[in-house]
Amino acid sequence: MTDIDLTTLPPNFYPTYETCPSISPLCPVKATTLGYSPNLPVNVFLAVGFGLFGIITLLTGLWKKTWGFSTTVAAGCILECVGYIGRVLLSENAWNADAFKMQIVAIVLGPTLVCVGLYLTLRHIVISLNPEMSRIAPRLYPIFFVPADVSCLVIQAIGGGVAAAAGRDNYDILKHGNRIIMAGIVLQVLVLGAFGGLAGDYLVRVRKGFRQNPGMEGSALWKDGKFRGFLWAMGGAYAALLIRCVYRIAEMAGGWGNHIMQHESSFVVLESFMVLIACGLLACAAPGVLFPEMSHDQRMKNMGKGRQQGGVDVESSAGEKTAGTGASASPSDTERRPGTEEGI
């Protein structure tokens, strides 16, 4: 259908999600917030992809008992699937108000939950490799990053709800929703940046330590091919999510309906496929498979008998490590107590 000049529309009429039931000469697709009808095949592919990765993550989590990781990442994948189902509906009718609200909220929130999965892995990596090389106690990683990420989620949820409720007809409310979402995304970039900085610093310190002392605690795990593949997958997922968040800042900076938001190719490449890549890496490089130390069963096994790495018992309790020496438990020893291996 050929778009028409909006100045030719009847007096006192403006196309909105309330006044336009479908695309028509009075309600051209160009007047929608997106400014286009989403590509049907691409969005079907994305919906199926996210749904598949969500199922794989959930099933692997149930199998290997990586409860926290699998639950959050699978929930993020399912939210993304719901969001792209909304875009599939928009491809059939760009004025579908419910589908528009669905894709706004779900696609904004999904990646935030996926980020939680990344944050949960760092604690276990540090505990399993060498806690002494970490600048902060391993238990503090999830204590800081998970609430920070949840805060990003809440802020973006509020903004997405406000924006979705406003549609395009109430521009002032729409701007407020946009600003709230922007605040949440900027905070998410800052949190991701801090996480990447701490993770990178730790891995550099560990790498240097293993080169200087090949027999140091955790050297066997560091040399394990599966574990190295796991680290690369986590790094790829992190990079993809960071690119997505930076893109979202640029997309939202111009307000709803700006030229970046109305450029579908940019959205598909820098938003859709970045998150899909992250979800795919997290699903296919599941920690329970490539990094068994993160699974519940392996942690229970290690608690019972300890796991020897480089001649050092890294999973035994602090009492066992200090028995016979009269030494008190250090903070790093406390991190490896059986009780602290539970939780997230």
Residue pairs with C-beta under 8 A, 6 or more apart in sequence:
1 23
1 25
1 28
1 29
3 28
3 29
3 30
4 25
4 28
6 14
6 15
6 28
6 31
9 15
9 26
10 26
13 19
13 26
14 169
15 26
15 27
15 28
15 31
15 32
15 95
16 167
16 168
16 169
17 95
17 97
17 100
17 167
17 168
17 169
18 97
18 167
18 169
19 27
19 169
20 26
20 27
20 31
20 95
21 27
21 95
22 93
22 95
23 29
23 37
23 93
23 94
23 95
27 95
29 35
29 36
29 37
29 94
30 36
32 94
32 95
32 100
32 168
33 100
33 167
33 168
33 256
33 257
33 261
34 90
34 94
34 100
34 257
34 261
34 262
34 264
35 257
35 261
35 262
36 94
36 262
36 264
37 90
37 91
37 94
38 87
38 88
38 90
38 91
38 94
38 264
39 91
39 264
39 268
40 88
40 91
40 92
42 268
42 272
43 84
43 87
43 88
43 91
44 84
44 88
46 80
46 84
46 87
46 272
46 276
47 81
47 84
47 85
47 87
47 88
49 276
49 279
49 280
50 77
50 78
50 80
50 81
50 84
50 110
50 275
50 276
50 279
51 77
51 78
51 81
53 77
53 276
53 279
53 280
53 282
53 283
54 73
54 74
54 75
54 76
54 77
54 78
54 80
54 81
54 279
54 283
55 74
56 283
56 284
56 286
57 70
57 73
57 74
57 77
57 279
57 282
57 283
57 286
58 70
58 71
58 74
60 66
60 70
60 283
60 286
60 288
60 289
61 67
61 69
61 70
61 71
61 74
61 286
61 288
62 70
63 288
64 286
64 287
64 288
64 289
64 292
64 295
64 296
64 297
65 288
65 295
65 296
65 297
66 286
66 287
66 288
66 294
66 295
66 296
67 296
68 120
68 343
68 344
69 117
69 120
69 121
69 287
69 294
70 286
70 288
72 113
72 114
72 116
72 117
72 120
73 113
73 114
73 116
73 117
73 279
73 282
73 283
75 113
76 109
76 110
76 111
76 112
76 113
76 114
76 116
76 117
76 279
77 110
77 114
77 279
77 283
78 110
79 106
79 107
79 109
79 110
79 113
80 106
80 107
80 110
80 111
80 275
80 276
80 279
82 102
82 106
83 102
83 103
83 105
83 106
83 107
83 110
84 103
84 107
84 272
85 102
86 99
86 100
86 101
86 102
86 103
86 106
86 107
87 99
87 103
89 96
89 98
89 99
89 102
90 96
90 99
90 100
90 103
93 99
97 167
100 164
100 167
101 164
101 165
104 160
104 163
104 164
105 157
105 160
105 161
105 164
107 271
108 156
108 157
108 159
108 160
108 181
109 153
109 156
109 157
109 160
110 275
111 241
111 244
111 245
111 275
111 278
112 149
112 152
112 153
112 156
112 188
113 153
114 237
114 241
114 275
114 278
114 279
114 282
115 149
115 152
115 188
115 191
115 192
115 241
116 146
116 149
116 150
117 282
118 195
118 234
118 237
118 238
118 241
118 282
119 141
119 142
119 145
119 146
119 149
119 195
120 142
120 146
120 344
121 234
121 287
121 291
121 294
122 138
122 141
122 142
122 145
122 195
122 198
122 199
122 202
123 138
123 139
123 141
123 142
123 344
124 138
124 287
124 291
124 293
124 294
125 202
125 231
125 291
126 133
126 134
126 138
126 141
126 202
127 138
127 293
127 314
127 335
127 336
127 341
128 218
128 221
128 291
128 293
128 294
128 314
129 206
129 217
129 218
129 221
129 222
130 206
130 209
130 216
130 217
130 218
130 314
131 137
131 138
131 332
131 335
131 336
132 217
132 332
133 202
133 205
133 206
133 209
134 202
134 205
135 198
135 201
135 202
136 198
137 331
137 332
137 335
138 335
139 335
139 340
141 198
142 343
142 344
145 191
145 194
145 195
146 344
148 187
148 191
149 188
149 191
151 187
152 184
152 185
152 187
152 188
152 191
153 184
154 184
155 180
155 181
155 183
155 184
155 187
156 180
156 181
156 184
156 185
156 188
158 180
158 184
159 177
159 178
159 179
159 180
159 181
159 182
159 183
159 184
160 177
160 181
161 177
162 173
162 176
162 177
162 180
163 173
163 174
163 177
163 178
163 181
163 256
164 177
165 173
165 177
166 173
166 174
166 177
167 174
168 174
168 256
168 257
174 255
174 256
175 255
178 252
178 255
178 256
181 252
182 249
182 252
182 253
185 245
185 248
185 249
185 252
186 249
188 245
189 242
189 245
189 246
189 249
192 238
192 241
192 242
192 245
193 242
195 238
196 238
196 242
199 238
203 231
206 218
206 222
207 222
209 216
210 216
210 218
210 219
210 222
213 219
215 310
215 311
216 310
216 312
217 309
217 310
217 312
217 314
218 309
218 310
218 314
219 309
219 310
220 309
220 310
221 227
221 293
221 309
222 228
226 289
226 290
226 291
227 290
227 291
229 285
229 290
230 285
230 287
230 290
230 291
233 281
233 282
233 284
233 285
233 290
234 281
234 282
234 285
236 277
236 278
236 281
237 277
237 278
237 279
237 281
237 282
238 278
240 274
240 275
240 277
240 278
240 281
241 274
241 275
241 278
243 270
243 274
244 270
244 271
244 274
244 275
244 278
247 266
247 270
247 271
247 274
248 271
250 260
251 258
251 260
251 261
251 266
251 267
251 271
252 261
253 260
254 260
254 261
260 266
261 267
287 294
287 295
288 294
288 295
292 298
293 299
293 302
293 307
299 341
299 342
302 315
302 341
303 315
303 317
303 338
303 341
306 313
306 314
306 315
306 316
306 320
307 313
307 314
307 315
308 314
313 320
313 321
314 336
315 336
315 341
316 336
317 336
317 337
317 338
318 329
318 330
318 333
318 334
318 336
318 337
319 329
319 337
321 329
321 333
321 336
322 328
322 329
322 333
329 337
334 340
